[in-house]
Amino acid sequence: MDENRRGARRADAFRIGALLPGEGAAEIDCLVWDQSETGAQIEVEVAETVPDEFTLSMTAYAKPRRCKVAWRRGRKLGVNFVA
């Protein structure tokens, strides 16, 4: 049985987002599977292109969040929001 080590309960999000790696780097499209106040689970086409830190933009209405990758499993990544 898997142990839930998350600090906050995640809710289904299932929305399109974009990773903003930084200055001069191309935006990377993603699917946000779920999110909480402390992080999210995302999926990208090619996980190897995702840096360890980036800004995640989820909707036009939400403020972009700075993220740090917590885990990688194939195309899915778990990220923690950083202040």
Secondary structure, 3 states (H helix, E strand, C coil): CCCCCCCCCCEEEEEEEEEECCCCCCCEEEEEEEECCCEEEEEECCHHHCCCEEEEECCCCCCCEEEEEEEEECCEEEEEECC
